[in-house]
Amino acid sequence: MEVVGLSSKDLYVQLLHPNRHILGLWQPDIGPYGGLLNVVVDGFFIIGWMFLPPHDPRVDDVMRRRPLFRIHMWETSKATVECMYGHKGPHKGDIQIVKKDEFSTKCNQTDHHRMSGGRQEEFRTWLEEEWGRTLEDIFNEHMQELILMKFIYTSQYDNCLTYRRIYLPPYLPGDLLRPGLFKGTYGSHGLEIVMLSFHGRRAKGTKLTGDPNVPAGQLTLEIDLSRPIQLPEIEKQQSMEELSRLVLEVHEQVQRENNPVQSGSTEPGAEGQGGGGREENQNGLGAASATPTTTEGAEASASPLPAPQPFVLPLGVMARNEVYPRTCKICFYGTGLIAGHGFTSPEQTPGIFILFDDNRFGFIWLELKSFSLYSRITDTLQYAEAPTLEAFEEMLKSMQSWTS
């Protein structure tokens, strides 16, 4: 403390105590794109670090991080807020706590974000940082359009953003694997951050970063842990028809259970299961999702997993990354959310969830004939635990409304 001329009391009273409410994990409101911010105490600073996925399609690479703001007491007896956005060093900024679990940042010198070469230089620099390449390296016209759209949309904020608190998913005995945050491949949209959480007989993947089709906050994957799928021998796995047959058989059974009146089903419990499934699809988190409606899902996830078996993608399935695991532990029926531009006509479509190991899983989107590979984010995120299971569930419900 003597080095910077501060007493422990001054540091606590002027810096730590007034800003204690912004420590933790946050999602910025950047339209459909979202983000992941961790605000931490770092020496004599409070720093807001934005975590960014690695460059597409290197899903197993480490996360990148960039400071967006910092608060310190180096030069005055009161806390100073500085914006860290841009390439000209720290400059004046403000932070305002809007309400509980929400705060906003403002840059007071946005000219520090501008570059001498104008918007073209800013775009080239952003593209190299965001994608690790130049526009000439990207031959797909649709991908070029998506990239340019994201630059125009996100750069207009100039680091003047509102953040809402989020939590890491809690880990409960019997979960199929440790829940947490994962980087996943999403075709031309690049890599996105997904939160995997467990809710009795279901697992859910919620987007922390998104795109114009399916925005951040939406439920991208929903896995039914009571419906395992046994893959055929390796030769038959290469057949998309064979895989589709296996998944659609389960999908049609789920449809019959969810719509017993239309199908004429008289199976015991079908009506109750249909109600639960429909409520979860619409709201993202059923009212009783923390507890399995049957013991089937809990038993499926708690029982020892079978020995790893060979795995190969079917011919004709598109994958951003050809380097994927060639063995898997277990597979389950699930649905993935697809939508048109602007989140129009969203639809849950059938697919298959593949658990490769404790840190990687995949999902084959049948309708898109596409494969997404997800790899665990291993960075230590501070002050991110949910105070209660109920607080986490309430956060999940709220996330969907932020971008709906």
N, C-alpha and C positions, 0 to 999 in steps of 0.2 A: 504493500500500500504506500510506503514511503516514496517509492520510485515515481509514482504518478501524483503524489501529494493528496491522496484520498484516504480518509479513515474508513474502516469497515462499516461504521454507522452511515456515513454519507453514501457509500456504494449501495447499501441496502435501502436506505430511505429514498434516495433520488433515482436509482436505476432499477434495482431488482424488484422491490415491492410494488411500485406503480405499474410495472410491465409484466407482473407475474401471470396475468390473465391471457397474455398472447403466447406464452410458451406452449409448445405442443405441435400437433399435426393438423394441417389445414388444407382445404381445397379452395383454390382461387376461382372466382366467378369470371371465366373467360369464355362465355357462351358455351358452345358444344365441346370445347377443347379441354377445359378443366386444368388440373395440375396437381402437384404434390409439394407442399411447403412444410418444412420442419423448422420451428423457431426454437433456438437453444441458447443457453448461456455458454459463452466461449471466452474464458479469461475475464477481461474487463468489458467485454462486449456482449450484447444480445444480438444475434444474427439470424436473419431469415434466409434459409437455404432452399432454393428451388431444386428439386430432384428431377432429372431428365433421363429418359431411357437411353440406352446406347444407340449407336447409329444402326438403322435398319440394314440387313436383317440379323445382326449379330446379337441374338437374344441372350446368349450366355455371358456377354461382356458385362462389366461392372457399370453401375449407374453413373451418370455425370451429375455434377451439382454446380449451381451458380448462385452467388449471393445476390439477393434482391434489395435488402436494406440492412442497416445496422444501427444500434443505439449504444452510445458510449458517453463517458464523462471526461474525455481526455483534456479538453480545452476550457471548459467552464465548470461551474459548481452545480449546474443542472444538466440533466440528460439531453443529449443532442441526437436527433434522428437524421440519418443520411440515406439517400437513395444510392444504390450501387449499380443501377441499370445502365447499360451503355458501355462505352470504351474510353471515357474521359475521367475516370476516377470518381470517388465519393462526392456527392453534392447534396444540397439541402432537400429535406423531405419532411413529411409529417405522418403520424400514425394516430388514428382515432378509434377507440373502442366503441363500436356502434351499439351493441347490446351483448347480452351473455352469449358466449361462443361465436362471436362475430366481430371482426375488426376490419378497418380499411387503411390503405396506404395511399399517400399522395406525393408525387414528385413536384417540387417547387422550381426546378430548373430543367425543364424538359429539353432545352437547347443542348444539354450535355448528352442527349441521346442521339443527336443528329451527327451525320458524318459529312465530311467536306465534299465527297463525291455524290451527295444527294441520295435519293431513294434507291437508285440502282446499286450504289455501293453498299447501302444498308441491307438490301435484299441479298446481294452476293455473300456478304459477311454472315448474315443470318442463316442462309442456306448451307454454308460450309459448317457452321456451328451446329445447326439442327440436324442436318442429314449427312454431313461429312463428304459432300460432293458438290459439283457445279451443276447448273441447269442443263448444260450440254451433255452431262453424263447420264441424264434421265431421259430415256427415249420414249417412254410411255406418255402420250399426250394427256391422258386422263390424270395421271399422277402429277404431271406438271401443273395442271389446273388446280388440283387439290393443294399442292404446295404453295402456289401463288395466293390462293384463297386464304390459306392459314396465315401467311405472312401479313396480308392486308388486314385481316381481322384482328390478329393478336397485337400487331404493332400500334394500333390506334389507341390502346389503353395507356401507353407510356408509363407503365408501372403504377398507374392509379387504379388499384384493385380492391375488391372486397373479398374477404376470406371467411370461410365457415369451418368450424372445428369438425374434425373427423377422428375416429379411433381405429386402432388395429383390432382385428377380430380376436375374441377370446378363444383360448384353447381348452377344450373339454375332453375328459377321458372318453375314449371310444371314437374320437374323430379319425377319419381315414388317414389323414396326414396333418402335420401342423399347419393351421391356417396362416394367412399372411398376404403379402403383396407380391405380385408376379408381373414380369414383363411378357407381353404376348404379341405375336405377329398378326397384323390385320390388313393384309393385302396392300393395296396402294396407299392406305393411310399410314403405313409404317408400324412402329412399335407403340403399344399403348400399355398403361398400367392398370392392372385388374386386382381387386381385393377378393380373395377366396375365403369364404366363411362357411361354417357348418351349422345346420338347423335340423337336428334330429335325423330324419331319413333323407334329407336333401342337402346338397351343397350348392352354393350360389357364388357366381362371379360378378362383381359389381365394378363398373368402369370408374376409375379415378381420373383418367384422361380419355377423351373421346374424339369424335369426328362428326362431320355434318350429317352422316347417316344415322349413327347411334351415338348420342352425346354422352359426355361424362355424367355419372350418377345413375345411369340406366343399368338394368340387370342384363348383362350380356350372355351369361350362361346359367342354366339351372339343371342340376344333375340329380337324378333319382337313384339314390344309393340302395334302394330296395329292388332295383332292376338291373342286375349284372348281365353283361353280354359276353358269351363265350366265343372268342375268335376261332375261326377254323384254322386248319393247318396252313403253313406259310404260303403254299402255292395258291390256295383259294383266296388268301387275303389280297392278292393282287387284282382280284375281280371286284369292280365297283358294284356290279349287279348282286354279287353274293353279299357284300357288306350292306347294301341297301335293303336286301331282303331281310337280313337279321334285324336291322334297326326298325324297319317299317312294320315288321310283325309286332314288335313291342309297342311302337307308336300307335298302331291301330287298336291294340288292347287297351292302352291308356285312354284313347278316344272313346272307346265303348264304355269304360268305367266312368269317364267324366260326363258322358251323355247317355245315361241308362235308359231314359224314356225313348230317345230316338232309336237306340240300338235294340230296344226290347230286352235289355239285360235284366236278369233277376238275381245276379250274383250278390251274395250277402255283403253289405258294406259298400257296394259300388257307389251309391248315392252320396254317402258321407265322404268317400275319397274324392269324388268329383268336385264337391263343394270346396274341399281344402285345396285341391290343385288349382281350381279356377281363381280362388281368392289370392293365392300366392302369385299366380301369373300376372294378375292385375296390379297388385299392390307391392310386389317385390318382396314382401315379408309377411307371412301369415300371422294371425294373432297368436297362434300357439306354436309357432315355428321352433321355439327353443326346445320343445319336448316332442319326441316322435309320436305320431298318432297311433303307430303300432310299434312293436319291438323289432319288426323285420329290419328296418333301416339301421337301428342301433346294432343289431346282431351282425349285419353285413359289414359294417365299418369296424366293429370291435374284434371280429374273428380274425385269426391269422390269415394273411394273404397267401394265395397260392404261389408256387414257384414261378419265377419269371419265365415268360414264353417269348418266342421270336415274334417280331412285329415288322411289317412293311406297309407302306402306304399303297392303296390301290392305284392302278394305272389310270391316268387321267385326272387325278386329284392334284390341284395346284398347291405348291408350298413355297413360301418366301425363302425358306432355309432348307436346302437339301440335306443338311447335316442334322439329323434327328436320331434319337435312340433307336436301336434295332431290337430291343427287348422291352417288354412291359409287364407290369405286375397284375393289373386287373382293368377291366373296362366296364362302363355303365352307360345305360341309355340316358340321354339328356336332350335339352333343347337350347338353341342359340337364337338370339334376337337379331333379325335383319330388318332393314327399313330403307325407304327411298331417301333421297336428298331432303334435308330439312326435317328428318325424323317423321316422314310421311308413311302411312300404311305399315306400321310396325307389326311384325309377325314372329311368333315363336316357331322355329322350324326344327325338325328332328335331326339328331346327330349322335355321335358317340364320343364319350369322354374316355381318354386313355391315360392311366396313371403309369408313368415311366419309372419314377423313383421318388424319393422324399422331396426333391426340389424341382421336378419337372413333370408337366402333364401336357396333354394335347387334346384337341377337339377337331373332329372331322364334320364339317358342315355339308350335309348331304345335298341340299338344294343348290348350294354354291359350288359344290365339288371342290372344296377348299379345305386346307388344313392349317390350323393355328397351333403354334408351339409356345408354351409358357414356361418361363424359368424364374425361380424364386429371387426376389430382391433380398440381398443379405446385409445391406447397410443397417447400422444401428440407428433407429429413429427414437429420439428421446421424448419423454413426457407424452407418450402416445397410447397408453393403456386406457381402456374404458373403465370408468369407476364401477359400473355394474353391467351385467348382461342386458338389462332392460335399456340402459343408456345407449348401448351399441345398437340394439334393435331399433330404437327410436331414430337414431342417426341414419340407419339404412333407409327407413321409410321416408325421412326428410330429403335424402339425397335425390331421389327420383323427382320430387316436386321442384327441386331447384332448376332442372333443365327441361321439365315436361312442357 
